[in-house]
Structure formats: structure tokens, C-alpha cells
Amino acid sequence: FFSANNITRVVSRGWEPRIFLEYKAKKVTCSGTLGYDYIRSTNKVAVQNPKIDAGSQLIYTPVHQGFINLQVEFKSFRVLYQHRFTGETQG
């Protein structure tokens, strides 16, 4: 039998840099955003069920994530491209 349990001793830390660029020329605006997330969420106490070692990354929490958004606007029209990367998770 398995039931959800809270893991009470977790430490989360990370880094989330973002870069935004924009260029305007008459009726056209080009912009873009680039971002990266480094996330470390670790359990400080070992858990038996489900088995999680002390100091290991929490299951279903990726360490690496990134994204890019590119946008072009002309008068009242807008084209947007979005791409996201999510690293592997445990679990």
C-alpha cells in the first residue's frame, strides 16, 4: 500500500538567468528572451518508501530547464515562436 507523504527536510536552491533583447525599426519590432534554470532540490533525510537517499535530487524535479521566445511584430500582426527544454528527472 502506498500513500502520499510529505518530505519535510528539503533544501531548494538554484539560478535563473534571463536575457531579453529588442530591436525596433519603423513598423517592425523584433524581440527575444532566453532563459535557463538550474534547480537543485535535495532531500536532507533518507526516506525508505519510496527509497530516496539523503542528498539526492527530488523525483520529478529536473535539474536543468531552458527556454527561448522569439517574436516579430508588424503593424497589428504578431508571430511568436516558443521552445522549451526540460532535462531528465528521476522517478
MOPAC internal coordinates of N, CA, C and O (Angstrom, degrees):
PM7 1SCF
backbone

  N    0.0000 0     0.00 0     0.00 0    0    0    0
  C    1.4514 1     0.00 0     0.00 0    1    0    0
  C    1.5208 1   108.60 1     0.00 0    2    1    0
  O    1.2310 1   120.65 1   -46.44 1    3    2    1
  N    1.3305 1   116.37 1   133.56 1    3    2    1
  C    1.4589 1   121.13 1  -179.98 1    5    3    2
  C    1.5242 1   109.27 1  -125.89 1    6    5    3
  O    1.2310 1   120.85 1   -42.93 1    7    6    5
  N    1.3057 1   115.98 1   137.07 1    7    6    5
  C    1.4651 1   120.47 1   174.10 1    9    7    6
  C    1.5236 1   108.24 1  -136.09 1   10    9    7
  O    1.2310 1   120.63 1   -23.34 1   11   10    9
  N    1.3125 1   116.41 1   156.66 1   11   10    9
  C    1.4641 1   121.29 1  -179.04 1   13   11   10
  C    1.5261 1   109.77 1   -69.19 1   14   13   11
  O    1.2310 1   121.37 1   -44.35 1   15   14   13
  N    1.3078 1   114.98 1   135.65 1   15   14   13
  C    1.4621 1   121.34 1   177.48 1   17   15   14
  C    1.5219 1   108.76 1  -132.74 1   18   17   15
  O    1.2310 1   120.37 1   -37.83 1   19   18   17
  N    1.3223 1   116.90 1   142.17 1   19   18   17
  C    1.4510 1   120.55 1   175.38 1   21   19   18
  C    1.5242 1   109.42 1   -79.56 1   22   21   19
  O    1.2310 1   121.22 1   -40.33 1   23   22   21
  N    1.3271 1   115.27 1   139.67 1   23   22   21
  C    1.4651 1   120.63 1   172.81 1   25   23   22
  C    1.5208 1   105.21 1   -95.87 1   26   25   23
  O    1.2310 1   120.49 1   -68.54 1   27   26   25
  N    1.3091 1   116.67 1   111.46 1   27   26   25
  C    1.4558 1   120.11 1  -167.22 1   29   27   26
  C    1.5186 1   114.71 1   -83.78 1   30   29   27
  O    1.2310 1   119.07 1   163.49 1   31   30   29
  N    1.3169 1   119.37 1   -16.51 1   31   30   29
  C    1.4630 1   120.02 1  -176.84 1   33   31   30
  C    1.5203 1   109.86 1  -117.93 1   34   33   31
  O    1.2310 1   120.98 1   -97.27 1   35   34   33
  N    1.3260 1   115.73 1    82.73 1   35   34   33
  C    1.4605 1   122.84 1  -178.39 1   37   35   34
  C    1.5188 1   108.90 1  -121.24 1   38   37   35
  O    1.2310 1   120.74 1   -40.06 1   39   38   37
  N    1.3354 1   116.19 1   139.94 1   39   38   37
  C    1.4571 1   121.70 1   174.70 1   41   39   38
  C    1.5246 1   107.35 1  -116.98 1   42   41   39
  O    1.2310 1   120.45 1   -55.17 1   43   42   41
  N    1.3397 1   116.75 1   124.83 1   43   42   41
  C    1.4628 1   121.93 1   177.73 1   45   43   42
  C    1.5184 1   109.12 1  -116.25 1   46   45   43
  O    1.2310 1   121.18 1   -44.98 1   47   46   45
  N    1.3251 1   115.35 1   135.02 1   47   46   45
  C    1.4509 1   121.24 1   177.12 1   49   47   46
  C    1.5187 1   107.95 1  -152.36 1   50   49   47
  O    1.2310 1   120.60 1   -18.53 1   51   50   49
  N    1.2985 1   116.46 1   161.47 1   51   50   49
  C    1.4511 1   117.88 1  -178.27 1   53   51   50
  C    1.5065 1   113.26 1  -179.26 1   54   53   51
  O    1.2310 1   121.88 1     8.10 1   55   54   53
  N    1.3312 1   114.00 1  -171.90 1   55   54   53
  C    1.4472 1   122.57 1  -176.87 1   57   55   54
  C    1.5167 1   107.07 1  -144.46 1   58   57   55
  O    1.2310 1   119.67 1   -49.83 1   59   58   57
  N    1.3202 1   118.23 1   130.17 1   59   58   57
  C    1.4589 1   121.87 1  -175.24 1   61   59   58
  C    1.5282 1   111.16 1  -133.54 1   62   61   59
  O    1.2310 1   119.15 1  -106.69 1   63   62   61
  N    1.3280 1   119.23 1    73.31 1   63   62   61
  C    1.4671 1   120.04 1   178.94 1   65   63   62
  C    1.5277 1   111.46 1   -75.70 1   66   65   63
  O    1.2310 1   120.75 1   -30.85 1   67   66   65
  N    1.3409 1   116.17 1   149.15 1   67   66   65
  C    1.4584 1   123.39 1   178.23 1   69   67   66
  C    1.5286 1   108.71 1  -136.24 1   70   69   67
  O    1.2310 1   121.06 1   -36.45 1   71   70   69
  N    1.3435 1   115.57 1   143.55 1   71   70   69
  C    1.4656 1   121.89 1   174.77 1   73   71   70
  C    1.5259 1   107.05 1  -127.84 1   74   73   71
  O    1.2310 1   120.69 1   -51.04 1   75   74   73
  N    1.3141 1   116.28 1   128.96 1   75   74   73
  C    1.4625 1   121.16 1   177.46 1   77   75   74
  C    1.5212 1   108.44 1  -123.52 1   78   77   75
  O    1.2310 1   120.19 1   -50.49 1   79   78   77
  N    1.3371 1   117.24 1   129.51 1   79   78   77
  C    1.4577 1   123.13 1   178.30 1   81   79   78
  C    1.5246 1   108.93 1  -127.25 1   82   81   79
  O    1.2310 1   121.08 1   -35.48 1   83   82   81
  N    1.3364 1   115.55 1   144.52 1   83   82   81
  C    1.4529 1   119.93 1   178.64 1   85   83   82
  C    1.5222 1   109.42 1  -144.51 1   86   85   83
  O    1.2310 1   121.14 1   -39.37 1   87   86   85
  N    1.3266 1   115.43 1   140.63 1   87   86   85
  C    1.4667 1   122.19 1   178.21 1   89   87   86
  C    1.5241 1   108.72 1  -133.60 1   90   89   87
  O    1.2310 1   120.65 1   -52.64 1   91   90   89
  N    1.3368 1   116.37 1   127.36 1   91   90   89
  C    1.4620 1   120.87 1  -179.86 1   93   91   90
  C    1.5204 1   109.21 1  -118.39 1   94   93   91
  O    1.2310 1   120.92 1   -46.42 1   95   94   93
  N    1.3315 1   115.85 1   133.58 1   95   94   93
  C    1.4550 1   122.20 1   176.33 1   97   95   94
  C    1.5273 1   108.44 1  -142.80 1   98   97   95
  O    1.2310 1   120.74 1   -72.82 1   99   98   97
  N    1.3253 1   116.19 1   107.18 1   99   98   97
  C    1.4685 1   122.45 1  -178.55 1  101   99   98
  C    1.5307 1   111.06 1    52.09 1  102  101   99
  O    1.2310 1   119.36 1    70.84 1  103  102  101
  N    1.3348 1   118.82 1  -109.16 1  103  102  101
  C    1.4675 1   121.72 1  -175.28 1  105  103  102
  C    1.5260 1   113.27 1   -98.58 1  106  105  103
  O    1.2310 1   119.87 1  -175.27 1  107  106  105
  N    1.3211 1   117.85 1     4.73 1  107  106  105
  C    1.4668 1   121.53 1  -177.41 1  109  107  106
  C    1.5306 1   109.34 1  -114.98 1  110  109  107
  O    1.2310 1   121.36 1   -47.46 1  111  110  109
  N    1.3030 1   115.00 1   132.54 1  111  110  109
  C    1.4649 1   120.99 1   174.53 1  113  111  110
  C    1.5197 1   108.40 1  -124.86 1  114  113  111
  O    1.2310 1   120.70 1   -52.92 1  115  114  113
  N    1.3276 1   116.27 1   127.08 1  115  114  113
  C    1.4694 1   122.33 1   176.36 1  117  115  114
  C    1.5201 1   107.47 1  -114.71 1  118  117  115
  O    1.2310 1   120.54 1   -45.79 1  119  118  117
  N    1.3204 1   116.57 1   134.21 1  119  118  117
  C    1.4630 1   119.80 1   178.88 1  121  119  118
  C    1.5195 1   109.86 1  -144.57 1  122  121  119
  O    1.2310 1   121.71 1   -19.37 1  123  122  121
  N    1.3012 1   114.34 1   160.63 1  123  122  121
  C    1.4553 1   119.81 1   179.51 1  125  123  122
  C    1.5149 1   111.46 1  -156.82 1  126  125  123
  O    1.2310 1   121.12 1   -30.93 1  127  126  125
  N    1.3020 1   115.46 1   149.07 1  127  126  125
  C    1.4565 1   122.51 1   176.38 1  129  127  126
  C    1.5194 1   108.28 1  -130.02 1  130  129  127
  O    1.2310 1   120.83 1   -46.07 1  131  130  129
  N    1.3045 1   116.01 1   133.93 1  131  130  129
  C    1.4608 1   123.23 1   178.29 1  133  131  130
  C    1.5158 1   107.35 1  -125.01 1  134  133  131
  O    1.2310 1   120.26 1   -49.12 1  135  134  133
  N    1.3306 1   117.10 1   130.88 1  135  134  133
  C    1.4544 1   120.07 1  -178.34 1  137  135  134
  C    1.5159 1   112.29 1  -141.80 1  138  137  135
  O    1.2310 1   121.35 1   -26.67 1  139  138  137
  N    1.3186 1   115.02 1   153.33 1  139  138  137
  C    1.4627 1   122.36 1   179.30 1  141  139  138
  C    1.5232 1   107.99 1  -141.07 1  142  141  139
  O    1.2310 1   120.44 1   -41.46 1  143  142  141
  N    1.3172 1   116.76 1   138.54 1  143  142  141
  C    1.4654 1   122.05 1   177.41 1  145  143  142
  C    1.5155 1   109.25 1  -123.84 1  146  145  143
  O    1.2310 1   121.00 1   -53.88 1  147  146  145
  N    1.3296 1   115.69 1   126.12 1  147  146  145
  C    1.4649 1   122.33 1   172.62 1  149  147  146
  C    1.5216 1   105.62 1  -111.85 1  150  149  147
  O    1.2310 1   120.81 1   -63.69 1  151  150  149
  N    1.3313 1   116.05 1   116.31 1  151  150  149
  C    1.4612 1   120.83 1  -173.08 1  153  151  150
  C    1.5249 1   109.61 1  -124.84 1  154  153  151
  O    1.2310 1   120.79 1   -57.69 1  155  154  153
  N    1.3161 1   116.10 1   122.31 1  155  154  153
  C    1.4593 1   121.31 1   173.87 1  157  155  154
  C    1.5230 1   106.88 1  -117.61 1  158  157  155
  O    1.2310 1   121.13 1   -68.46 1  159  158  157
  N    1.3218 1   115.45 1   111.54 1  159  158  157
  C    1.4644 1   122.10 1   175.27 1  161  159  158
  C    1.5172 1   106.45 1  -121.60 1  162  161  159
  O    1.2310 1   121.26 1   -73.48 1  163  162  161
  N    1.2980 1   115.19 1   106.52 1  163  162  161
  C    1.4646 1   119.85 1  -173.77 1  165  163  162
  C    1.5209 1   111.55 1  -118.99 1  166  165  163
  O    1.2310 1   122.03 1   -33.60 1  167  166  165
  N    1.3080 1   113.73 1   146.40 1  167  166  165
  C    1.4538 1   121.82 1   176.42 1  169  167  166
  C    1.5169 1   108.19 1   -85.10 1  170  169  167
  O    1.2310 1   120.14 1   -48.26 1  171  170  169
  N    1.3133 1   117.33 1   131.74 1  171  170  169
  C    1.4654 1   121.37 1  -178.65 1  173  171  170
  C    1.5241 1   113.44 1   -89.35 1  174  173  171
  O    1.2310 1   120.32 1   163.07 1  175  174  173
  N    1.3246 1   116.99 1   -16.93 1  175  174  173
  C    1.4566 1   121.60 1  -178.55 1  177  175  174
  C    1.5268 1   108.52 1  -124.78 1  178  177  175
  O    1.2310 1   119.95 1   -44.67 1  179  178  177
  N    1.3075 1   117.70 1   135.33 1  179  178  177
  C    1.4625 1   121.35 1   179.21 1  181  179  178
  C    1.5262 1   110.44 1   -64.58 1  182  181  179
  O    1.2310 1   121.15 1   -38.10 1  183  182  181
  N    1.3310 1   115.40 1   141.90 1  183  182  181
  C    1.4639 1   122.36 1   178.35 1  185  183  182
  C    1.5187 1   107.16 1  -119.51 1  186  185  183
  O    1.2310 1   120.28 1   -41.21 1  187  186  185
  N    1.3266 1   117.08 1   138.79 1  187  186  185
  C    1.4555 1   121.12 1  -177.01 1  189  187  186
  C    1.5280 1   113.17 1   -85.64 1  190  189  187
  O    1.2310 1   120.23 1   140.76 1  191  190  189
  N    1.3558 1   117.17 1   -39.24 1  191  190  189
  C    1.4647 1   119.72 1  -176.00 1  193  191  190
  C    1.5196 1   110.07 1  -137.97 1  194  193  191
  O    1.2310 1   118.28 1   -74.69 1  195  194  193
  N    1.3003 1   120.89 1   105.31 1  195  194  193
  C    1.4594 1   127.12 1     0.80 1  197  195  194
  C    1.5206 1   109.70 1   -74.72 1  198  197  195
  O    1.2310 1   120.55 1   -26.74 1  199  198  197
  N    1.3197 1   116.56 1   153.26 1  199  198  197
  C    1.4638 1   121.16 1  -175.50 1  201  199  198
  C    1.5259 1   110.38 1   -68.67 1  202  201  199
  O    1.2310 1   121.14 1   -63.98 1  203  202  201
  N    1.3317 1   115.43 1   116.02 1  203  202  201
  C    1.4652 1   122.85 1   176.31 1  205  203  202
  C    1.5236 1   106.85 1  -134.34 1  206  205  203
  O    1.2310 1   120.87 1   -59.53 1  207  206  205
  N    1.3183 1   115.94 1   120.47 1  207  206  205
  C    1.4592 1   120.49 1   178.83 1  209  207  206
  C    1.5253 1   110.28 1   -75.00 1  210  209  207
  O    1.2310 1   120.80 1   -29.76 1  211  210  209
  N    1.3146 1   116.08 1   150.24 1  211  210  209
  C    1.4570 1   120.77 1   175.37 1  213  211  210
  C    1.5248 1   108.84 1   -62.27 1  214  213  211
  O    1.2310 1   120.41 1   -44.97 1  215  214  213
  N    1.3227 1   116.82 1   135.03 1  215  214  213
  C    1.4553 1   121.84 1   179.72 1  217  215  214
  C    1.5138 1   115.10 1    87.13 1  218  217  215
  O    1.2310 1   119.41 1   177.68 1  219  218  217
  N    1.3345 1   118.73 1    -2.32 1  219  218  217
  C    1.4631 1   120.63 1  -179.08 1  221  219  218
  C    1.5327 1   110.62 1   -89.21 1  222  221  219
  O    1.2310 1   121.27 1   -26.20 1  223  222  221
  N    1.3345 1   115.17 1   153.80 1  223  222  221
  C    1.4617 1   122.07 1   178.45 1  225  223  222
  C    1.5331 1   109.23 1   -63.99 1  226  225  223
  O    1.2310 1   120.70 1   -39.18 1  227  226  225
  N    1.3294 1   116.26 1   140.82 1  227  226  225
  C    1.4609 1   120.06 1   178.51 1  229  227  226
  C    1.5217 1   110.14 1   -65.19 1  230  229  227
  O    1.2310 1   121.22 1   -34.89 1  231  230  229
  N    1.3285 1   115.27 1   145.11 1  231  230  229
  C    1.4570 1   119.70 1   179.02 1  233  231  230
  C    1.5328 1   108.92 1   -66.04 1  234  233  231
  O    1.2310 1   120.78 1   -30.84 1  235  234  233
  N    1.3194 1   116.11 1   149.16 1  235  234  233
  C    1.4648 1   124.58 1   179.36 1  237  235  234
  C    1.5295 1   113.61 1    66.02 1  238  237  235
  O    1.2310 1   119.54 1  -167.80 1  239  238  237
  N    1.3270 1   118.48 1    12.20 1  239  238  237
  C    1.4674 1   121.88 1   176.08 1  241  239  238
  C    1.5196 1   107.96 1  -115.60 1  242  241  239
  O    1.2310 1   119.66 1   -74.78 1  243  242  241
  N    1.3539 1   118.26 1   105.22 1  243  242  241
  C    1.4603 1   119.90 1  -178.96 1  245  243  242
  C    1.5252 1   111.67 1   -70.26 1  246  245  243
  O    1.2310 1   120.42 1   -32.94 1  247  246  245
  N    1.3218 1   116.80 1   147.06 1  247  246  245
  C    1.4636 1   121.76 1   177.04 1  249  247  246
  C    1.5322 1   109.45 1   -78.26 1  250  249  247
  O    1.2310 1   120.14 1   140.35 1  251  250  249
  N    1.3283 1   117.33 1   -39.65 1  251  250  249
  C    1.4580 1   122.00 1  -175.39 1  253  251  250
  C    1.5247 1   111.93 1  -116.85 1  254  253  251
  O    1.2310 1   120.84 1   -45.82 1  255  254  253
  N    1.3326 1   116.00 1   134.18 1  255  254  253
  C    1.4567 1   122.68 1   172.49 1  257  255  254
  C    1.5292 1   107.72 1  -143.69 1  258  257  255
  O    1.2310 1   120.99 1   -31.83 1  259  258  257
  N    1.3102 1   115.71 1   148.17 1  259  258  257
  C    1.4530 1   119.33 1   178.08 1  261  259  258
  C    1.5123 1   110.62 1  -151.45 1  262  261  259
  O    1.2310 1   120.93 1   -17.39 1  263  262  261
  N    1.3303 1   115.83 1   162.61 1  263  262  261
  C    1.4675 1   119.41 1   178.45 1  265  263  262
  C    1.5201 1   110.00 1  -154.73 1  266  265  263
  O    1.2310 1   121.59 1   -19.96 1  267  266  265
  N    1.3399 1   114.57 1   160.04 1  267  266  265
  C    1.4548 1   122.43 1   172.62 1  269  267  266
  C    1.5263 1   107.75 1  -142.37 1  270  269  267
  O    1.2310 1   121.06 1   -43.67 1  271  270  269
  N    1.3195 1   115.58 1   136.33 1  271  270  269
  C    1.4587 1   123.00 1   175.31 1  273  271  270
  C    1.5241 1   107.32 1  -125.58 1  274  273  271
  O    1.2310 1   120.27 1   -53.62 1  275  274  273
  N    1.3215 1   117.08 1   126.38 1  275  274  273
  C    1.4592 1   122.48 1   176.41 1  277  275  274
  C    1.5197 1   107.96 1  -122.70 1  278  277  275
  O    1.2310 1   120.88 1   -44.77 1  279  278  277
  N    1.3314 1   115.93 1   135.23 1  279  278  277
  C    1.4574 1   119.62 1  -174.83 1  281  279  278
  C    1.5274 1   110.44 1  -140.34 1  282  281  279
  O    1.2310 1   120.64 1   -41.95 1  283  282  281
  N    1.3287 1   116.38 1   138.05 1  283  282  281
  C    1.4626 1   122.98 1   175.18 1  285  283  282
  C    1.5258 1   107.64 1  -127.01 1  286  285  283
  O    1.2310 1   120.83 1   -52.10 1  287  286  285
  N    1.3342 1   116.03 1   127.90 1  287  286  285
  C    1.4561 1   121.63 1   178.49 1  289  287  286
  C    1.5238 1   109.57 1  -118.72 1  290  289  287
  O    1.2310 1   120.82 1   -45.87 1  291  290  289
  N    1.3312 1   116.03 1   134.13 1  291  290  289
  C    1.4567 1   122.30 1   176.31 1  293  291  290
  C    1.5179 1   107.70 1  -137.53 1  294  293  291
  O    1.2310 1   120.73 1   -64.89 1  295  294  293
  N    1.3267 1   116.20 1   115.11 1  295  294  293
  C    1.4647 1   122.34 1  -174.69 1  297  295  294
  C    1.5265 1   108.94 1    53.72 1  298  297  295
  O    1.2310 1   119.00 1    63.85 1  299  298  297
  N    1.3190 1   119.51 1  -116.15 1  299  298  297
  C    1.4653 1   120.99 1  -178.63 1  301  299  298
  C    1.5370 1   112.30 1  -103.81 1  302  301  299
  O    1.2310 1   120.40 1  -167.02 1  303  302  301
  N    1.3294 1   116.84 1    12.98 1  303  302  301
  C    1.4657 1   120.68 1   179.34 1  305  303  302
  C    1.5221 1   110.23 1  -104.30 1  306  305  303
  O    1.2310 1   121.11 1   -34.39 1  307  306  305
  N    1.3232 1   115.49 1   145.61 1  307  306  305
  C    1.4593 1   120.77 1  -179.80 1  309  307  306
  C    1.5239 1   109.22 1  -139.01 1  310  309  307
  O    1.2310 1   120.79 1   -44.88 1  311  310  309
  N    1.3290 1   116.10 1   135.12 1  311  310  309
  C    1.4661 1   122.40 1   173.90 1  313  311  310
  C    1.5235 1   106.52 1  -120.09 1  314  313  311
  O    1.2310 1   120.82 1   -50.75 1  315  314  313
  N    1.3173 1   116.04 1   129.25 1  315  314  313
  C    1.4572 1   121.43 1  -176.86 1  317  315  314
  C    1.5216 1   109.72 1  -129.13 1  318  317  315
  O    1.2310 1   120.90 1   -48.19 1  319  318  317
  N    1.3389 1   115.88 1   131.81 1  319  318  317
  C    1.4592 1   121.92 1   174.24 1  321  319  318
  C    1.5194 1   107.38 1  -118.09 1  322  321  319
  O    1.2310 1   120.40 1   -49.93 1  323  322  321
  N    1.3232 1   116.85 1   130.07 1  323  322  321
  C    1.4574 1   122.00 1   178.01 1  325  323  322
  C    1.5196 1   108.90 1  -127.49 1  326  325  323
  O    1.2310 1   121.03 1   -42.26 1  327  326  325
  N    1.3178 1   115.64 1   137.74 1  327  326  325
  C    1.4554 1   120.37 1   176.79 1  329  327  326
  C    1.5234 1   107.78 1  -138.82 1  330  329  327
  O    1.2310 1   120.91 1   -41.98 1  331  330  329
  N    1.3252 1   115.87 1   138.02 1  331  330  329
  C    1.4654 1   120.98 1  -178.34 1  333  331  330
  C    1.5206 1   109.37 1  -130.46 1  334  333  331
  O    1.2310 1   121.31 1   -39.51 1  335  334  333
  N    1.3254 1   115.10 1   140.49 1  335  334  333
  C    1.4644 1   122.43 1   175.08 1  337  335  334
  C    1.5160 1   107.57 1  -119.82 1  338  337  335
  O    1.2310 1   121.03 1   -47.60 1  339  338  337
  N    1.3318 1   115.64 1   132.40 1  339  338  337
  C    1.4549 1   121.61 1   175.26 1  341  339  338
  C    1.5198 1   107.75 1  -127.08 1  342  341  339
  O    1.2310 1   120.94 1   -55.57 1  343  342  341
  N    1.3208 1   115.80 1   124.43 1  343  342  341
  C    1.4662 1   120.56 1  -179.01 1  345  343  342
  C    1.5184 1   112.61 1   -70.36 1  346  345  343
  O    1.2310 1   121.88 1    -3.98 1  347  346  345
  N    1.3111 1   114.01 1   176.02 1  347  346  345
  C    1.4747 1   120.45 1  -179.24 1  349  347  346
  C    1.5142 1   111.68 1   -66.00 1  350  349  347
  O    1.2310 1   121.70 1   -26.91 1  351  350  349
  N    1.3279 1   114.35 1   153.09 1  351  350  349
  C    1.4652 1   120.95 1   174.75 1  353  351  350
  C    1.5273 1   108.61 1  -125.35 1  354  353  351
  O    1.2310 1   121.05 1   -15.17 1  355  354  353
  N    1.3113 1   115.60 1   164.83 1  355  354  353
  C    1.4525 1   121.08 1   174.22 1  357  355  354
  C    1.5181 1   107.66 1   -96.84 1  358  357  355
  O    1.2310 1   120.68 1   -29.45 1  359  358  357
  N    1.2782 1   116.31 1   150.55 1  359  358  357
  C    1.4567 1   117.35 1   174.11 1  361  359  358
  C    1.4723 1   115.34 1   128.51 1  362  361  359
  O    1.2310 1   120.10 1   180.00 1  363  362  361

